[in-house]
Amino acid sequence: MPINLPDLASQGIPTSYVPFRNAHFLASAASWGEVLGGNSIYIGAVAEDSSGYPDCRPEFYSAFQKVLDLGTKPETNMIIKTPVIGMKKSEIVLRGLEIGAPLELTWSCYQESERACGNCDSCALRLRAFREANVTDPIPYLLDSRRFAY
């Protein structure tokens, strides 16, 4: 399916949506976590994305926690943790800089692999976050997408 140009004002699900993506991450982490005796699953979901990506909502993680509690051995006690879910992406960028996170190694694009496309919803959200944080995004883009006002 082609990825459309971003419309960050839209309340619909963007074409970059991957059905049930975060559930796959959580299920894999839960499976390995139970085998390894883990007690926490961390995921970097952001509610700011939840208008378009339904698996970024806090209620999704509450519901999945119930699935985890019911679907693992009684002695398994894993908690899903969403430490950035209530933050704006620009706040996450600033926090990443504060702790020295290698933001140049992070990736958001759904369309390209060598250089970010700068045109999918995920790129637009990322570019807006860096712009709002007054920081230059360190990853390469196919186009000089930083000139767009997302």
C-alpha positions, -999 to 999 in steps of 0.1 A, spaced: 0 0 0 15 34 -9 21 58 19 3 91 14 17 126 22 12 134 59 -18 152 73 -10 157 109 -44 174 115 -62 142 103 -80 121 129 -79 91 107 -55 62 106 -25 71 84 -14 49 55 18 42 75 -2 23 101 10 -13 106 -19 -34 119 -14 -45 155 23 -37 153 28 -29 190 9 -60 200 35 -81 181 63 -63 200 46 -69 233 38 -105 226 74 -113 216 87 -95 246 62 -113 269 72 -147 255 109 -141 259 104 -123 292 85 -152 307 112 -177 295 140 -155 310 122 -146 342 118 -109 333 96 -86 353 92 -55 330 85 -48 294 94 -13 283 79 2 251 84 37 238 48 43 227 37 80 226 0 89 231 6 120 209 5 95 180 -27 78 192 -50 99 171 -37 80 141 -21 49 155 -46 31 178 -20 9 195 -3 40 210 -32 47 234 -28 42 271 -59 21 272 -43 -3 247 -15 -9 271 -39 -14 301 -59 -39 281 -27 -57 270 -15 -58 306 -47 -78 313 -39 -101 284 -4 -106 298 -17 -113 333 -42 -139 320 -20 -154 293 11 -163 313 19 -187 341 5 -176 375 40 -170 389 49 -147 360 47 -111 371 56 -89 341 45 -52 340 43 -32 308 59 1 312 53 31 289 76 58 303 72 83 275 35 77 267 24 111 281 52 131 267 52 152 235 77 140 210 96 173 213 100 166 250 114 132 242 139 148 218 150 172 245 152 144 271 172 123 247 197 151 242 198 156 280 208 120 286 231 117 256 210 93 236 223 87 201 195 103 182 214 98 150 208 60 154 170 64 158 146 59 130 110 67 123 104 63 85 80 37 72 89 41 36 127 41 31 157 24 47 188 43 37 175 78 40 142 88 56 116 98 31 104 129 50 70 124 36 53 97 56 33 105 88 60 91 110 86 113 94 63 143 97 58 137 134 95 133 139 104 164 120 77 184 138 91 172 172 127 183 163 114 216 150 94 222 182 125 213 202 146 238 181 170 210 173 182 198 139 172 162 132 205 143 127 193 116 103 195 119 65 164 125 45 158 119 8 145 154 4 153 184 25 121 177 44 131 201 71 118 229 50 82 216 53 61 230 81 46 199 96 
